[in-house]
């Protein structure tokens, strides 16, 4: 048995796979996000640790005793600042935090080669500009910083006592020379740090230590090896077999991501496309990232009084696609691809006296689909060809939403058995590779296809004018940047 743990934004998920790749047990525990000021997004690192333990202990004890390795996945970019005693100095600043836009400009100005080194445009969600913000606004905290860890790597520290990260997750800090697969001294120095402040880098399939005896005893697991693992999207890709160049997936989690595996470093920062290392050796990937995807569904359900996502999807289906004039701009936390705009916020447009919860729900589904389609266009502008997308994440549960997305993308969507398990599945497979070795393409295989949703020509035609209206609306809601 192999355990995969995913430190998400809304919760921690733990999944156990047997050697045949079947799910033998799983558990979850919730997390909450704190937003003490506009554009801020934070979490208490201790909450990750408590939720991780709770999720693991949900799994049957007889299954836990058979675990031979653990892999980690997690939300990317979060700045977890530790002092000399390895305790957090402040709440972690998360991936969807938008406070450091000025610091992004400072980085781009001070390092003309930044995009060449990192393959990415500086964005407030990344880790490096967050450290500049802390240096400027919380100097007493910055002076105490001895180590900066990503969320899953703080959990690793609590599990093993060691400081390590994998290259896919570390790529999202903006401190990595992505082509060379190592830390960049140049970018670290620009944030008044050096390699002493960051963990050792590993490929996702490598071992980074073993469970501490006290943790193993608490969890009812042997003191097994812990794999480096991956950032949530890279681990999710490993879980559904997106491990060959050209393989692609759509992740419908809190955020929405289109992920394409590549055999070389292929940046396109001009369109805010991410170019990172994969969690597997000798592979990279491109991503378009939309900050609010399934989170918009949960938000709209609360807004309209729906009992949950399932009721919202059902309401939307009664309204039907392309029938009304409501437009939803899903920028609840700002946006990355293709706009790189931390200040923009969501909006409903075209409301009238006949607007009701059903038509609002339909507008939300369409708005997220259109925003994701903008990201797909940015990938295509980078020369990437995508002929189908594997779908993972909680949003994969709705076939009706899949019809809308397939029509907006004009690309078939493939739904895989167990795809909703997400990054924890890939983390468990990385643990298996770390313990047993072998070729990633033999271990990280695609699950059986549950269904495929092909683009419907009539639906494409009905949504086309609405997508054009969506794209025209973005400039109308964009605040002036005051940097």
C-alpha positions as MATLAB code, in Angstrom:
seq = 'XXXXXXXXXXXXXXXXXXXXXXXXXXXXXXXXXXXXXXXXXXXXXXXXXXXXXXXXXXXXXXXXXXXXXXXXXXXXXXXXXXXXXXXXXXXXXXXXXXXXXXXXXXXXXXXXXXXXXXXXXXXXXXXXXXXXXXXXXXXXXXXXXXXXXXXXXXXXXXXXXXXXXXXXXXXXXXXXXXXXXXXXXXXXXXXXXXXXXXXXXXXXXXXXXXXXXXXXXXXXXXXXXXXXXXXXXXXXXXXXXXXXXXXXXXXXXXXXXXXXXXXXXXXXXXXXXXXXXXXXXXXXXXXXXXXXXXXXXXXXXXXXXXXXXXXXXXXXXXXXXXXXXXXXXXXXXXXXXXXXXXXXXXXXXXXXXXXXXXXXXXXXXXXXXXXXXXXXXXXXXXXXXXXXXXXXXXXXXXXXXXXXXXXXXXXXXXXXXXXXXXXXXXXXXXXXXXXXXXXXXXXXXXXXXXXXXXXXXXXXXXXXXXXXXXXXXXXXXXXXXXX';
ca = [
       0.000    0.000    0.000;
       1.141    3.572   -0.741;
      -0.229    6.728    0.862;
      -0.680   10.016   -0.987;
      -1.449   13.208    0.947;
      -2.658   16.374   -0.780;
      -2.472   19.621    1.207;
      -5.198   21.553   -0.570;
      -6.659   24.982    0.056;
     -10.085   23.873    1.274;
      -8.959   20.611    2.813;
      -6.440   17.795    3.109;
      -7.070   14.532    1.287;
      -5.293   11.250    2.045;
      -5.555    8.300   -0.361;
      -4.099    4.796   -0.133;
      -3.421    2.782   -3.290;
      -2.634   -0.888   -3.451;
       0.087   -2.175   -5.783;
      -2.489   -2.697   -8.532;
      -3.318    1.017   -8.388;
      -6.777    0.603   -6.833;
      -7.954    2.928   -4.055;
      -7.841    0.958   -0.799;
      -8.789    3.782    1.554;
      -9.160    7.526    1.778;
      -9.884   10.295    4.251;
     -10.389   14.061    4.235;
     -10.283   16.950    6.683;
     -11.415   20.551    6.006;
      -9.382   23.751    6.004;
     -10.484   27.386    6.008;
      -8.882   30.461    4.454;
      -8.469   33.739    6.332;
      -8.834   37.020    4.446;
      -8.007   39.742    6.984;
      -7.762   42.463    4.316;
      -8.863   42.873    0.696;
      -6.681   40.785   -1.673;
      -5.124   38.894    1.265;
      -5.375   35.111    1.595;
      -3.710   33.284    4.476;
      -3.733   30.026    6.423;
      -2.217   28.848    9.691;
       0.450   26.204    8.887;
      -0.500   24.348   12.065;
      -3.956   23.844   10.559;
      -2.335   21.895    7.692;
      -0.647   19.591   10.155;
      -3.751   18.957   12.247;
      -5.858   18.364    9.120;
      -3.248   15.987    7.710;
      -3.294   13.881   10.858;
      -7.096   13.912   10.910;
      -7.307   12.827    7.254;
      -4.802    9.990    7.717;
      -6.510    8.697   10.864;
      -9.814    8.482    8.969;
      -8.342    5.587    6.978;
      -8.920    2.059    8.308;
      -6.114    1.082   10.732;
      -5.628   -2.299    9.036;
      -4.919   -0.482    5.765;
      -2.563    2.014    7.418;
      -0.408   -0.786    8.815;
       0.326   -2.012    5.271;
       1.629    1.319    3.942;
       5.156    1.116    2.516;
       5.698    4.710    1.398;
       4.180    8.201    1.531;
       4.036   10.873   -1.168;
       3.058   14.521   -0.807;
       1.196   16.939   -3.054;
      -0.026   20.396   -2.216;
      -1.235   23.853   -3.074;
       1.622   25.752   -4.685;
       3.318   29.118   -4.051;
       2.424   29.541   -0.364;
       5.083   31.413    1.636;
       5.577   29.604    4.941;
       8.126   31.625    6.918;
      10.020   29.838    9.690;
      12.316   31.227   12.344;
      15.421   29.680   13.875;
      13.272   27.209   15.831;
      11.480   26.075   12.630;
       8.192   27.487   13.887;
       6.002   29.704   11.670;
       6.595   33.428   12.170;
       3.222   34.460   10.726;
       0.312   32.900    8.813;
       1.311   31.509    5.425;
       0.570   33.786    2.450;
      -1.277   31.684   -0.122;
      -1.269   31.221   -3.888;
      -4.383   33.356   -4.401;
      -3.085   36.313   -2.363;
      -2.808   39.499   -4.434;
      -1.040   41.983   -2.183;
       2.436   41.888   -3.808;
       1.779   43.354   -7.265;
       4.161   46.255   -6.666;
       6.866   43.822   -5.614;
       6.401   41.914   -8.871;
       7.259   45.074  -10.778;
      10.329   45.539   -8.572;
      11.546   42.033   -9.374;
      11.005   42.452  -13.109;
      12.886   45.769  -13.001;
      15.786   44.601  -10.847;
      16.346   41.364  -12.824;
      15.967   42.008  -16.571;
      16.611   38.291  -17.209;
      13.946   37.127  -14.740;
      11.607   35.694  -17.361;
      14.496   33.987  -19.135;
      15.679   32.349  -15.904;
      12.320   31.349  -14.465;
      10.252   31.026  -17.625;
       7.498   33.022  -15.985;
       6.245   36.534  -15.520;
       6.353   37.740  -11.900;
       2.877   37.341  -10.406;
       1.609   38.155   -6.904;
       0.684   34.524   -6.362;
       4.299   33.379   -6.589;
       6.445   33.065   -3.489;
       9.358   35.422   -4.235;
       7.358   38.692   -4.431;
       5.624   37.772   -1.168;
       9.034   37.850    0.561;
       9.681   41.324   -0.809;
       6.311   42.411    0.574;
       7.192   41.012    3.996;
      10.613   42.693    3.892;
       8.942   46.041    3.166;
       5.844   45.815    5.351;
       6.863   43.467    8.176;
      10.611   44.076    8.571;
      10.728   42.582   12.069;
       9.323   39.319   10.712;
      11.649   39.324    7.711;
      14.725   39.687    9.939;
      13.754   36.486   11.738;
      13.230   34.372    8.605;
      15.610   31.413    8.446;
      13.673   29.111    6.127;
      10.928   29.505    3.528;
       8.882   26.379    2.799;
       5.933   25.601    0.563;
       2.792   24.240    2.263;
       3.344   20.541    1.600;
       7.001   20.911    2.567;
       6.077   22.311    5.957;
       3.991   19.172    6.461;
       7.038   17.159    5.322;
       9.150   18.911    7.955;
       6.655   17.868   10.626;
       6.608   14.315    9.223;
      10.326   13.706    8.764;
      12.235   16.512   10.459;
      13.891   17.330    7.106;
      13.643   20.321    4.771;
      13.123   19.284    1.161;
      11.021   20.151   -1.870;
      10.402   18.799   -5.338;
      11.159   20.672   -8.537;
       7.578   21.005   -9.771;
       6.376   22.759   -6.616;
       9.587   24.767   -6.230;
       9.238   26.064   -9.810;
       6.275   28.106   -8.599;
       8.375   30.089   -6.135;
      10.028   32.131   -8.935;
      13.400   31.228   -7.370;
      14.153   28.277   -9.692;
      16.191   28.209  -12.877;
      13.567   26.004  -14.512;
      15.616   24.893  -17.524;
      18.561   23.896  -15.312;
      16.301   22.415  -12.571;
      18.059   24.161   -9.676;
      17.718   27.204   -7.425;
      18.694   30.525   -9.007;
      21.200   32.438   -6.883;
      20.327   35.574   -8.863;
      16.643   35.589   -7.987;
      17.201   34.490   -4.394;
      19.651   37.369   -3.920;
      17.059   39.834   -5.249;
      14.869   38.915   -2.269;
      17.770   39.079    0.225;
      17.927   35.292    0.537;
      20.311   32.512   -0.438;
      20.172   28.724   -0.613;
      20.464   28.428    3.156;
      16.891   29.757    3.373;
      15.340   27.236    0.973;
      15.081   23.449    1.122;
      17.119   20.949   -0.852;
      15.590   20.120   -4.242;
      14.634   16.618   -5.386;
      12.868   15.027   -8.309;
       9.356   14.027   -7.310;
      10.212   10.319   -7.404;
      13.123   10.569   -4.953;
      13.075    9.787   -1.235;
      13.457   12.767    1.108;
      13.542   10.996    4.460;
      11.411    8.687    6.591;
       8.521    9.213    8.963;
       9.643   10.244   12.436;
       8.990    7.467   14.965;
       6.499    9.559   16.957;
       4.519   10.412   13.804;
       4.576    6.804   12.632;
       3.249    5.693   16.002;
       0.534    8.361   16.050;
      -0.603    7.502   12.526;
      -0.340    3.735   12.934;
       2.033    3.522    9.971;
       5.522    1.984    9.807;
       8.452    4.442    9.653;
       8.404    4.376    5.845;
      10.146    6.552    3.220;
       8.574    9.863    2.179;
       8.811   10.799   -1.512;
       9.464   14.353   -2.689;
       6.051   14.376   -4.396;
       4.806   17.307   -6.442;
       2.864   20.511   -6.696;
      -0.846   19.796   -6.837;
      -1.199   20.045  -10.601;
       1.933   18.047  -11.439;
       0.933   15.357   -8.948;
      -2.581   15.336  -10.367;
      -1.078   14.836  -13.807;
       1.020   11.904  -12.581;
      -2.103   10.389  -11.086;
      -3.981   10.259  -14.396;
      -1.088    9.334  -16.664;
      -0.209   12.763  -18.082;
       3.441   11.783  -18.197;
       4.315   11.874  -21.885;
       4.973   15.000  -23.988;
       1.693   16.336  -25.347;
      -0.499   14.693  -22.704;
      -2.888   17.257  -21.203;
      -5.385   17.617  -18.381;
      -7.978   20.033  -17.063;
      -8.113   20.346  -13.269;
     -11.399   21.686  -11.907;
     -10.489   22.312   -8.280;
     -10.584   25.518   -6.251;
      -8.589   26.937   -9.151;
      -8.837   25.837  -12.778;
      -5.739   24.624  -14.581;
      -4.923   23.353  -18.058;
      -1.708   21.330  -17.823;
       0.368   20.068  -20.760;
       3.444   17.841  -20.343;
       6.496   18.783  -22.441;
       9.883   17.178  -23.067;
      11.682   20.505  -22.842;
      11.424   23.913  -21.230;
       8.922   25.933  -23.336;
       8.105   29.273  -21.700;
       5.577   31.848  -22.909;
       5.533   34.510  -20.167;
       4.105   37.170  -22.504;
       0.686   35.466  -22.255;
       1.059   34.609  -18.544;
       1.545   30.917  -19.337;
       3.419   29.061  -16.602;
       6.417   26.906  -17.563;
       7.512   24.634  -14.701;
       9.357   21.394  -14.087;
       7.178   18.280  -13.961;
       7.328   16.101  -10.859;
       8.987   13.410  -13.003;
      12.622   13.538  -14.181;
      13.437   15.038  -17.588;
       9.941   16.433  -18.088;
       8.542   19.960  -17.882;
       5.054   21.326  -18.326;
       3.078   24.365  -19.394;
       0.024   25.587  -17.497;
      -2.684   28.149  -17.906;
      -4.079   29.030  -14.491;
      -7.431   30.527  -13.579;
      -7.613   31.409   -9.873;
     -11.316   30.713   -9.300;
     -12.985   27.655  -10.818;
     -14.912   25.239   -8.575;
     -14.634   27.882   -5.852;
     -17.022   29.983   -7.975;
     -19.530   27.127   -7.829;
     -19.403   27.006   -4.028;
     -19.618   30.808   -3.840;
     -22.600   30.956   -6.200;
     -24.368   28.176   -4.311;
     -24.123   30.222   -1.105;
     -25.162   33.393   -2.942;
     -28.305   31.842   -4.443;
     -29.308   29.740   -1.444;
     -28.500   26.400   -3.062;
     -27.760   23.538   -0.695;
     -24.526   22.805   -2.533;
     -22.861   22.342   -5.894;
     -25.220   19.573   -6.990;
     -28.281   21.800   -6.583;
     -26.560   24.651   -8.408;
     -25.740   22.400  -11.372;
     -29.343   21.185  -11.447;
     -30.677   24.764  -11.375;
     -28.365   25.802  -14.183;
     -29.542   22.926  -16.345;
     -33.155   24.115  -16.027;
     -32.065   27.503  -17.431;
     -30.053   25.921  -20.226;
     -26.948   27.230  -22.008;
     -26.897   30.374  -24.093;
     -30.521   31.339  -23.505;
     -30.154   34.638  -21.647;
     -27.996   37.746  -21.446;
     -26.371   37.373  -18.014;
     -22.561   37.332  -18.098;
     -20.385   36.304  -15.150;
     -16.765   37.433  -14.823;
     -15.259   34.820  -12.451;
     -12.325   36.836  -11.122;
     -13.146   36.505   -7.429;
      -9.438   36.372   -6.491;
      -7.965   38.196   -9.487;
      -6.656   36.364  -12.520;
      -3.477   34.868  -13.949;
      -3.705   33.477  -17.480;
      -3.922   35.380  -19.752;
      -4.453   38.706  -17.916;
      -2.025   38.571  -14.954;
      -4.309   40.944  -13.044;
      -4.350   40.652   -9.253;
      -6.685   43.639   -8.844;
      -9.549   42.653  -11.111;
     -12.627   41.283   -9.352;
     -15.673   39.321  -10.411;
     -18.903   40.786  -11.728;
     -22.334   39.943  -13.040;
     -23.401   41.912  -16.114;
     -26.641   41.998  -18.074;
     -29.007   41.367  -15.155;
     -32.693   42.260  -15.530;
     -36.036   41.729  -13.831;
     -36.225   38.133  -15.061;
     -32.829   37.109  -13.660;
     -33.291   34.339  -11.115;
     -31.096   31.785   -9.281;
     -31.187   29.405  -12.232;
     -29.987   31.964  -14.772;
     -27.300   33.217  -12.362;
     -26.143   29.627  -11.878;
     -25.940   29.075  -15.630;
     -23.976   32.306  -16.063;
     -21.449   31.138  -13.468;
     -20.864   27.813  -15.252;
     -20.419   29.604  -18.569;
     -18.186   32.338  -17.116;
     -15.703   29.882  -15.633;
     -15.696   27.893  -18.888;
     -14.988   31.033  -20.921;
     -12.150   32.104  -18.599;
     -10.583   28.665  -18.907;
     -10.973   28.865  -22.691;
      -8.991   32.128  -22.661;
      -6.196   30.187  -20.965;
      -6.384   27.442  -23.575;
      -6.004   30.079  -26.282;
      -2.849   31.342  -24.541;
      -1.386   27.838  -24.625;
      -2.238   27.516  -28.296;
      -0.531   30.863  -28.939;
       2.584   29.294  -27.386;
       2.546   26.619  -30.074;
       0.896   23.928  -27.958;
      -1.536   21.593  -29.695;
      -4.191   19.905  -27.549;
      -6.552   17.361  -29.083;
      -8.202   16.173  -25.857;
      -8.108   16.836  -22.114;
      -8.334   14.443  -19.175;
     -10.508   15.977  -16.435;
      -9.753   15.751  -12.709;
     -10.893   17.520   -9.540;
     -14.196   18.005   -7.785;
     -15.696   19.844  -10.758;
     -15.363   16.645  -12.781;
     -18.510   15.321  -11.085;
     -20.822   17.410  -13.297;
     -21.367   16.111  -16.807;
     -23.575   19.131  -17.593;
     -20.716   21.523  -16.848;
     -18.488   19.292  -18.956;
     -20.766   19.836  -21.964;
     -20.410   23.607  -21.566;
     -16.617   23.440  -21.163;
     -16.166   21.083  -24.120;
     -18.159   23.477  -26.318;
     -16.202   26.512  -25.098;
     -12.893   24.702  -25.727;
     -14.009   22.846  -28.866;
     -11.991   19.925  -27.486;
     -13.189   16.510  -26.206;
     -13.068   15.958  -22.443;
     -12.136   12.521  -21.101;
     -13.378   11.622  -17.615;
     -11.328    8.945  -15.887;
     -12.435    6.542  -13.175;
     -11.255    7.989   -9.877;
     -10.221   11.277  -11.506;
     -11.987   13.243   -8.789;
      -9.433   11.886   -6.282;
      -6.979   14.388   -7.756;
      -3.394   15.095   -6.674;
      -3.405   12.628   -3.756;
      -3.610    9.821   -6.313;
      -0.444   11.029   -8.031;
       1.304   11.532   -4.705;
       0.688    7.874   -3.859;
       2.118    6.815   -7.210;
       5.202    8.955   -6.641;
       5.608    7.167   -3.306;
       5.491    3.834   -5.118;
       8.184    4.994   -7.554;
      10.340    6.233   -4.673;
      10.130    2.871   -2.893;
      10.115    0.390   -5.770;
      11.724    2.290   -8.640;
      10.643    1.544  -12.181;
       9.621    3.647  -15.160;
       7.086    6.417  -14.469;
       5.146    5.526  -17.620;
       4.604    2.028  -16.189;
       3.400    3.225  -12.768;
       1.671    6.508  -13.659;
      -0.848    5.040  -16.062;
      -4.176    6.568  -17.003;
      -7.175    5.084  -15.158;
      -9.937    3.547  -17.281;
     -12.146    6.018  -19.133;
     -15.512    6.507  -17.424;
     -16.972    8.679  -20.200;
     -16.043   11.153  -22.907;
     -17.832   14.411  -23.636;
     -17.400   15.652  -27.196;
     -18.070   19.258  -28.271;
     -21.636   19.664  -29.533;
     -21.787   21.765  -32.725;
     -25.128   23.370  -31.784;
     -23.857   24.263  -28.319;
     -20.648   25.725  -29.790;
     -22.781   27.944  -32.012;
     -25.031   29.061  -29.138;
     -22.134   29.886  -26.817;
     -19.937   31.678  -29.363;
     -21.627   35.117  -29.099;
     -21.722   34.825  -25.308;
     -18.015   34.089  -25.192;
     -17.368   37.132  -27.404;
     -19.409   39.267  -24.969;
     -17.436   37.763  -22.075;
     -14.117   38.734  -23.632;
     -15.356   42.251  -24.399;
     -16.434   42.676  -20.763;
     -13.006   42.242  -19.153;
     -11.695   45.749  -20.012;
     -14.878   47.262  -18.578;
     -14.251   45.902  -15.078;
     -10.464   46.254  -14.913;
      -9.345   48.795  -12.306;
      -6.511   51.120  -13.120;
      -3.233   49.783  -11.808;
      -1.545   52.091   -9.325;
       1.969   50.730   -8.962;
];
